[in-house]
């Protein structure tokens, strides 16, 4: 991965919540999803305009998410339009009967380059309780097999919380069995339906990350974290690289985080630094997403490693990590505060 990626010019990942509708009731839902679409949701013509603007911005990956993106009847039309515009499209559907009725080959042919599915419990009982709907675990496993059969690249997302941390070894074994292209471990952010009490202790997270670091380059699947940026520091330390000697195995540009390589667009067109940092900067109905990303003061400040506060601001790993700005905001109300989920003490503070 190119370590010289210019975060000031364009995001690496754009998450577009094409709808907030969803049939599930997940306990940690960022979107606090609803059964029906919002009346102010971007319509098809507005969506096509946005796709052309994103094509001009040219991020390496556009992820269509929700809610459940398949709740939009024109979801595949949006995938086709984005793919035809030259964008690399990912899709993050919910494991509902609606997904089971889809032809996965048609998803791939429409332009979905990777589909992500969530497994937040390592057993039927724990996952279904987490997702709030019985049968979700079985549908997810079936969807994994159907994705493999159709040649659709697959990512499995797992949210680590205080309540499921004890299942980590079982999750890991499940990944070896299911063989996704990537396992993305999301470290909970207290926003939406997720509360501070759900966040695992920093020392427990460190132990999990140390074990996960041993999977990098060795497991038959790639490993990454979402909102767990200090995993990069753990990997570099485990492989013998200091802060100035990045090591291979990272799957995205070093230093990517909320607002710095990441941009989120809501179902109504509001733009934020990420879906977990609910600070609205503007709306694509009023401004070009490229202008918002490049010039809005919040985005500009979030890209400045020297603007970070607390121990993140003096950490020797801040240029490759920088901590979760979303979690800092969710816990303290300050997006520039230190990440409370990291137990590392920087050299400058020892």
C-alpha positions in Angstrom: 0.0 0.0 0.0 1.3 3.5 -0.9 2.4 5.1 2.3 2.5 8.5 0.5 -1.2 8.7 -0.1 -2.3 12.4 -0.2 -5.1 12.6 2.4 -5.5 16.3 1.7 -6.5 15.7 -1.9 -9.1 12.9 -1.6 -10.5 10.4 0.8 -9.4 6.8 0.5 -12.9 5.5 1.6 -16.2 7.1 1.0 -19.2 5.6 2.9 -22.5 6.5 1.5 -25.6 5.6 3.6 -28.0 5.3 0.7 -30.9 4.7 3.1 -31.5 4.4 6.8 -34.2 1.7 6.3 -33.4 -1.7 7.8 -35.4 -4.7 9.0 -33.0 -5.5 11.9 -32.7 -3.9 15.4 -29.0 -4.2 16.2 -28.0 -3.2 19.7 -25.0 -1.1 18.6 -26.6 0.5 15.5 -24.8 3.7 14.5 -27.7 4.8 12.3 -30.5 3.9 14.7 -32.1 2.5 11.6 -35.8 2.6 11.0 -38.3 0.4 9.1 -39.3 3.0 6.5 -37.2 5.4 4.4 -36.7 9.0 5.5 -38.9 11.4 3.4 -35.8 13.6 2.7 -33.7 10.7 1.5 -31.7 11.6 -1.7 -33.8 10.6 -4.6 -32.6 8.7 -7.7 -31.7 11.8 -9.7 -29.9 13.4 -6.8 -28.1 10.1 -6.2 -26.9 10.0 -9.8 -25.6 13.5 -9.5 -23.7 12.6 -6.4 -22.2 9.5 -8.1 -20.8 11.8 -10.9 -19.4 14.1 -8.3 -17.8 11.2 -6.5 -16.3 10.0 -9.7 -14.6 13.3 -10.1 -13.2 13.0 -6.6 -12.2 9.4 -7.5 -11.7 7.7 -4.1 -10.2 4.2 -4.3 -13.4 2.7 -2.7 -17.0 3.7 -2.4 -19.0 1.6 0.1 -22.8 1.7 -0.1 -24.2 1.1 3.3 -27.2 1.9 5.5 -29.4 0.9 7.3 -29.7 -1.8 4.8 -28.8 -0.5 1.3 -30.9 -3.3 -0.3 -34.0 -1.6 1.2 -33.7 0.9 -1.6 -35.4 -0.5 -4.7 -32.9 1.2 -6.9 -29.8 -0.1 -5.0 -28.5 -2.2 -7.9 -29.1 0.8 -10.3 -26.9 2.9 -8.1 -24.3 0.2 -8.0 -24.3 0.0 -11.8 -24.1 3.8 -12.2 -21.2 4.0 -9.8 -19.4 1.2 -11.4 -19.9 2.6 -14.9 -18.6 5.9 -13.6 -15.3 4.2 -12.8 -15.8 3.8 -9.0 -14.9 0.6 -7.1 -18.0 -0.3 -5.2 -18.5 -2.2 -2.0 -21.9 -3.2 -0.6 -22.8 -3.7 3.1 -26.2 -5.3 3.2 -28.0 -6.7 6.3 -28.6 -10.5 6.5 -32.4 -10.4 6.0 -34.8 -12.4 3.9 -34.4 -9.6 1.3 -30.7 -10.5 0.9 -31.6 -14.2 0.6 -33.8 -13.4 -2.3 -31.0 -11.7 -4.2 -29.0 -13.4 -7.0 -25.4 -12.9 -5.8 -24.1 -13.3 -9.3 -26.2 -10.4 -10.3 -24.7 -8.3 -7.5 -21.3 -9.1 -8.8 -22.3 -8.4 -12.4 -23.8 -5.1 -11.4 -20.4 -4.0 -10.2 -20.2 -5.0 -6.5 -16.5 -5.6 -6.0 -16.7 -6.7 -2.4 -19.6 -7.4 -0.1 -19.4 -7.1 3.7 -21.4 -9.1 6.1 -21.5 -8.8 9.9 -20.9 -11.5 12.5 -21.1 -10.0 16.0 -21.7 -13.2 17.8 -19.7 -16.4 17.3 -22.8 -18.6 17.8 -26.4 -18.5 16.6 -27.6 -17.4 20.1 -25.2 -14.6 20.7 -25.3 -13.2 17.2 -29.1 -13.2 16.9 -29.4 -11.5 20.3 -26.9 -8.9 19.2 -28.8 -8.3 15.9 -32.2 -8.3 17.5 -33.8 -10.7 15.0 -33.8 -14.6 15.1 -32.4 -16.3 12.1 -29.8 -13.6 11.3 -26.8 -15.9 12.1 -28.1 -18.7 9.8 -28.8 -16.2 7.0 -25.3 -14.7 7.4 -23.6 -18.1 7.1 -25.7 -19.0 4.1 -24.8 -15.6 2.5 -21.1 -16.3 3.0 -21.4 -19.6 1.1 -23.4 -18.0 -1.6 -20.9 -15.2 -2.0 -18.1 -17.8 -2.4 -20.1 -19.7 -4.9 -20.8 -16.7 -7.0 -17.2 -15.4 -7.0 -18.1 -12.4 -5.0 -15.2 -11.1 -2.8 -16.3 -11.1 0.9 -15.4 -9.2 4.0 -16.7 -10.2 7.4 -17.1 -7.4 10.0 -17.1 -8.2 13.7 -17.9 -5.5 16.3 -16.0 -6.1 19.6 -17.9 -5.1 22.7 -17.5 -5.7 26.4 -20.3 -8.3 25.9 -18.7 -10.5 23.2 -15.0 -10.1 23.9 -14.9 -13.5 25.5 -15.9 -15.0 22.1 -12.8 -13.7 20.4 -11.1 -17.1 20.0 -14.4 -18.6 18.6 -14.6 -15.6 16.2 -11.1 -16.3 15.0 -11.8 -20.0 14.5 -15.0 -19.1 12.5 -12.9 -16.9 10.2 -10.7 -19.9 9.4 -13.8 -21.9 8.6 -15.6 -19.2 6.5 -12.5 -18.0 4.7 -13.4 -14.3 3.9 -11.0 -12.2 1.8 -10.8 -9.9 4.8 -11.8 -9.9 8.5 -12.5 -6.4 9.7 -12.7 -6.0 13.4 -14.6 -3.0 14.5 -13.9 -1.5 17.9 -17.1 -0.1 19.3 -17.8 3.6 19.3 -20.4 5.0 21.8 -22.8 6.5 19.4 -26.3 5.7 18.1 -27.6 2.8 20.1 -24.1 1.9 21.5 -23.3 3.2 25.0 -20.1 3.8 26.9 -20.7 0.7 29.1 -20.4 -1.5 25.9 -16.8 -0.4 25.3 -14.2 -3.0 26.3 -11.4 -2.1 28.7 -8.3 -0.7 27.0 -6.0 -3.5 28.5 -8.4 -6.2 27.1 -8.3 -4.5 23.7 -4.5 -4.5 23.7 -4.4 -8.2 24.4 -6.8 -9.0 21.6 -4.9 -6.7 19.2 -1.6 -8.5 20.1 -3.1 -11.8 19.2 -4.7 -10.4 16.0 -1.3 -9.0 15.0 0.0 -12.6 14.8 -2.6 -13.2 12.0 -1.2 -10.5 9.7 0.5 -12.1 6.7 -0.1 -15.6 8.1 -3.9 -16.2 8.2 -5.6 -17.2 4.9 -7.5 -13.9 5.1 -6.5 -10.3 5.5 -7.0 -8.6 8.8 -7.8 -5.0 9.6 -9.6 -2.9 12.2 -12.2 -0.2 12.0 -12.0 2.6 14.6 -9.2 0.5 16.2 -6.4 2.5 14.7 -3.9 1.6 17.3 -3.9 -2.0 15.9 -1.3 -0.6 13.4 1.0 0.4 16.3 0.6 -3.1 17.8 1.4 -4.8 14.4 4.5 -2.5 13.9 5.7 -3.3 17.4 5.2 -7.0 17.0 7.0 -7.1 13.7 9.9 -5.2 15.2 9.3 -1.8 13.5 9.3 1.4 15.4 7.1 4.4 14.6 9.6 5.5 11.9 9.9 2.0 10.4 6.4 1.0 9.1 6.2 -2.7 8.3 4.2 -4.5 5.5 0.8 -6.1 6.2 -1.3 -2.9 6.4 -4.3 -2.9 4.0 -5.0 0.8 3.9 -2.7 3.9 3.9 -1.0 4.5 7.2 -2.7 7.2 9.2 -6.2 6.9 7.7 -8.9 7.8 10.2 -12.1 9.8 10.6 -11.8 12.8 8.2 -8.3 11.8 7.2 -8.9 9.5 4.3 -12.5 8.9 5.3 -15.7 10.7 4.4 -19.3 9.8 5.2 -22.4 10.8 3.3 -25.8 10.3 5.0 -29.1 9.2 3.4 -30.1 12.9 3.3 -26.8 14.1 1.9 -25.2 15.3 5.1 -21.4 15.0 5.1 -19.4 14.0 8.2 -15.8 12.9 8.8 -17.2 9.4 9.4 -20.4 7.6 10.2 -19.4 7.4 13.8 -18.4 11.0 14.2 -21.8 12.8 13.8 -20.5 16.3 13.2 -22.2 17.6 10.0 -20.0 19.7 7.8 -22.3 20.4 4.9 -24.7 18.8 2.5 -24.1 17.4 -1.0 -27.2 19.2 -2.1 -25.4 22.5 -1.4 -21.7 21.8 -2.0 -19.5 19.4 -4.0 -18.2 16.6 -1.8 -14.7 17.3 -3.0 -14.9 20.9 -1.7 -16.3 19.8 1.7 -13.6 17.1 2.1 -10.7 19.4 1.1 -11.7 22.7 2.6 -14.1 22.4 5.5 -12.3 23.4 8.7 -13.1 20.3 10.6 -11.8 18.0 7.9 -8.7 20.1 7.6 -8.1 20.0 11.3 -8.7 16.3 11.6 -5.9 15.7 9.0 -3.4 17.6 11.1 -1.6 15.1 13.3 -0.3 18.0 15.5 -3.9 19.1 16.3 -4.4 15.9 18.4 -4.7 16.3 22.2 -3.8 14.3 25.2 -1.4 11.4 24.8 -2.4 11.0 21.1 -0.9 14.4 20.5 2.6 13.4 21.7 2.5 9.8 20.7 5.4 8.7 18.4 2.9 6.6 16.4 0.4 9.4 15.8 1.2 9.7 12.1 0.4 6.1 11.5 -2.4 5.8 14.0 -3.8 9.0 15.5 -6.5 7.2 17.5 -10.2 7.1 16.8 -11.5 10.6 16.6 -15.1 9.2 16.7 -14.5 7.4 20.0 -12.7 10.5 21.5 -15.8 12.5 20.6 -18.3 9.9 21.8 -16.6 9.7 25.2 -15.4 13.3 25.8 -17.3 15.4 23.3 -14.0 16.5 21.8 -12.9 14.9 18.5 -9.3 15.9 19.1 -9.0 14.3 22.6 -7.0 11.1 23.2 -8.6 7.7 22.3 -9.8 6.2 25.5 -9.5 2.6 24.1 -5.7 2.7 23.8 -3.6 1.7 26.8 -0.2 2.6 25.3 1.9 5.2 27.1 3.9 7.3 24.6 7.7 7.5 25.0 7.3 11.3 25.7 5.2 10.5 28.8 7.3 7.8 30.3 
